C-alpha cells in the first residue's frame, strides 16, 4: 500500500478533504522522522515502537573482489511491532490457513 492509497482510504472513511488528509499524513511521517533523527524513540501503543539503534563498526567483504571493506559505526532506524498488531496479523493470516489445508505442519 502506498501513501496515496492510505490517504484515499482515510478520505473515503472520514469524508475529509484529500488535501487535509494528505497534509496530516505528511506531518505525521515528518514527526516520526524528526523524532528518530534526534535519536529519540517513539511508541504508538497497539502498533509498535520506532527506535534508533547503533550498529558497531565491522569488516565486510566486497562480493566482486573479496577484498575486506571497513563499514563504519552508524545509527539505523528500527521498528518493533506491538503484541496486539502481531496477534491481529497472525489471526488473519491466510498463509497459515492455506498450509493447514495442504497438510503442512507448523513448527
CORSUL-V28856 format. One record per backbone hydrogen bond with DSSP energy under -1.0 kcal/mol. NH is the residue of the N-H (numbers start at 1). CO is the residue of the C=O. E is the energy in kcal/mol with one decimal. If there is no record, write none. Layout:
# CORSUL-V28856
NH/CO/E
NH/CO/E
This chain:
# CORSUL-V28856
6/2/-2.1
7/3/-2.5
8/4/-2.4
9/5/-2.3
10/6/-2.3
11/7/-2.5
12/8/-2.3
13/9/-1.9
14/10/-2.3
15/11/-2.5
21/17/-2.3
22/18/-2.6
23/19/-2.1
24/20/-2.2
25/21/-2.7
26/22/-2.4
27/23/-2.4
28/24/-2.3
29/25/-2.4
30/26/-2.2
31/27/-2.3
32/28/-1.9
33/29/-2.5
34/30/-2.8
35/31/-2.1
36/32/-2.3
37/33/-2.5
38/34/-1.4
39/36/-1.7
40/35/-2.1
42/50/-2.6
44/48/-3.0
47/44/-2.3
48/44/-2.3
49/80/-2.6
50/42/-3.0
51/78/-2.6
53/76/-2.8
55/74/-3.6
58/71/-2.3
60/69/-3.1
62/67/-2.8
66/62/-3.3
69/60/-3.2
71/58/-3.4
74/55/-1.8
76/53/-3.0
78/51/-2.8
80/49/-2.8
82/47/-2.0
86/82/-2.3
87/83/-2.7
88/84/-2.1
89/85/-2.4
90/86/-2.6
91/87/-2.3
92/88/-1.2
93/90/-1.1
97/93/-1.1
98/94/-2.5
99/95/-2.6
100/96/-2.1
101/97/-2.1
102/98/-1.6
104/99/-3.2
